[in-house]
Amino acid sequence: GSTTSKTPNVDKIYNNSSTLTQAEKEYLENILVEMKKCKAYQLLFEALEKKGIKFQFKMQPNLNVSATFHFNNTIEFQDKNGMYVGIKEELVHAL
């Protein structure tokens, strides 16, 4: 049988050099699903997809902020809470 991904939204913007665990990817997926219920973020996500932008997602416990975006399209999160509070802002930086 075909295996359908548990993280279809994450997969669209996920660079394979990312280092998230499957559980972290699924957590991020849930955040993206919620986020996309808002029209503005739905459009933002579609714009990133159209541009083919993929991010290197990393957990970085030593960060002194909850999340950070680097111009090489790396997004680092301090922890799961950092994902939750930081993802919207970091995706906006990317456009």
NORWO-V240782 format. One line per field, one symbol per residue. ss: DSSP state (H for helix, E for strand, L for the rest). psi: psi as a letter, one per 30 degrees, with the letter a starting at -180 (. if undefined). burial: I if it has 24 or more other C-alpha atoms within 12 Angstrom, else O. Layout:
ss: ???
psi: ???
burial: ???
This chain:
ss: LLLLLLLHHHHHLELLLLLLLHHHHHHHHHHHHHHLLLHHHHHHHHHHHHHLLLEEEEELLLLLLLEEEELLLEEEELLHHHHHHHHHHHHHHHL
psi: lkkkkfheeeefgjkfglgkleeeeeeeeeeeeeeffkeeeeeeeeeeeefgkkkjkkkifgkglelkklfghkkkkeaeeeeeffeeeeeeff.
burial: OOOOOOIOIIIIIIOOOIOIOOOIIOIIIOIIOOIOOOOOOOOIIOOIOOOOIIIIIIIIOOOOOIIIIOOOIIIIIIIIOIIIOIIIOIIOOIO
